[in-house]
Amino acid sequence: MGTKKLVEKTYNKLAPVYDNFLGGVNEIIKILPKYLKHGKILDIGCGTGEDLKFLSKFGFELYGIDLSEKMVEIAKKKVRNAKIFRLDVREVDKLFPNDYFDCVLAMYSIVHLPKKEVKEVLRKIKKILKKDGLLVLGMLLGEGEKTVQVPFRKELKYFVSLFKENEIISILSNLGFIILKKIHLKPETYEIKFDRIEIISKKKGKYDESLRN
Ligand SMILES: C[S@@+](CC[C@H](N)C(=O)[O-])C[C@H]1O[C@@H](n2cnc3c(N)ncnc32)[C@H](O)[C@@H]1O
């Protein structure tokens, strides 16, 4: 089975229990309203919609996409005022116009892409972000690519790509993102056993470009 089918199948089976055991609002999302006051936010790999639900209290215009039909079903019921679609992130620039979002989240979702596809997907995300728009990423730290057992459901597996911190920072810098905030997290006992990093970065705007000239 290809990595995409494996990930989709696993999350379809995991969806009913994801909320109870593995979901919750991500740490960096709790502080996002300090960096963004209004506008359109897209959550890529929105899962069961916990981050969207939290952000819905702040008056943003919310969108979500996810590969798993079952995760989308739960997220749609949970966050009624968000527009949520079943879509592979690889197609994200076909659904949304260029320079559309003020903020894009990809919290532990593009970790499920093969490493060689991550940069290309980040390039597509950059296209749909406005200048000065924020990219909020959650990534697993480590090296290489692995197929691992899912915490709590050992019979299920998914594929993950791991990055060293300097590797992910240099991909973002090369694409023209400016790092604004990083949070390092250790795995909780019930979680997948990798250290994690959550990053808020910003697509360069007119002001940043003029500073370089
Ligand atoms: C670890 S969960 C994270 C969910 C949520 N963002 C969170 O932090 O709780 C990963 C999510 O990414 C979705 N996903 C994986 N690969 C994807 C892809 N290629 N396109 C869109 N979503 C994807 C999965 O279906 C799953 O809901």
The ligand as a MOL file (V3000), in Angstrom:
LIG
                    3D

  0  0  0     0  0            999 V3000
M  V30 BEGIN CTAB
M  V30 COUNTS 27 29 0 0 0
M  V30 BEGIN ATOM
M  V30 1 C -1.5950 13.9570 13.5310 0
M  V30 2 S -3.1230 14.4170 12.7990 0 CHG=1
M  V30 3 C -3.1490 16.1340 13.2430 0
M  V30 4 C -4.5310 16.7160 13.3100 0
M  V30 5 C -4.5570 18.1500 13.8230 0
M  V30 6 N -3.8880 19.0580 12.9240 0
M  V30 7 C -3.9060 18.2000 15.1820 0
M  V30 8 O -2.8140 18.7600 15.3080 0
M  V30 9 O -4.4870 17.6310 16.1230 0 CHG=-1
M  V30 10 C -2.7150 14.5070 11.0650 0
M  V30 11 C -3.9000 14.8690 10.1800 0
M  V30 12 O -3.3800 15.1750 8.8740 0
M  V30 13 C -4.2160 14.5730 7.8960 0
M  V30 14 N -3.4140 14.3430 6.6850 0
M  V30 15 C -2.4140 13.4600 6.5070 0
M  V30 16 N -1.9300 13.5350 5.2540 0
M  V30 17 C -2.6490 14.5090 4.6200 0
M  V30 18 C -2.6360 15.0410 3.3020 0
M  V30 19 N -1.7980 14.5780 2.3680 0
M  V30 20 N -3.5090 16.0280 2.9910 0
M  V30 21 C -4.3910 16.4960 3.9280 0
M  V30 22 N -4.4510 16.0210 5.1970 0
M  V30 23 C -3.5910 15.0290 5.5460 0
M  V30 24 C -4.6880 13.2760 8.5630 0
M  V30 25 O -5.8470 12.7390 7.9530 0
M  V30 26 C -4.9020 13.7300 10.0090 0
M  V30 27 O -6.2180 14.1940 10.2250 0
M  V30 END ATOM
M  V30 BEGIN BOND
M  V30 1 1 1 2
M  V30 2 1 2 3
M  V30 3 1 2 10
M  V30 4 1 3 4
M  V30 5 1 4 5
M  V30 6 1 5 6
M  V30 7 1 5 7
M  V30 8 2 7 8
M  V30 9 1 7 9
M  V30 10 1 10 11
M  V30 11 1 11 12
M  V30 12 1 11 26
M  V30 13 1 12 13
M  V30 14 1 13 14
M  V30 15 1 13 24
M  V30 16 1 14 15
M  V30 17 1 14 23
M  V30 18 2 15 16
M  V30 19 1 16 17
M  V30 20 1 17 18
M  V30 21 2 17 23
M  V30 22 1 18 19
M  V30 23 2 18 20
M  V30 24 1 20 21
M  V30 25 2 21 22
M  V30 26 1 22 23
M  V30 27 1 24 25
M  V30 28 1 24 26
M  V30 29 1 26 27
M  V30 END BOND
M  V30 END CTAB
M  END
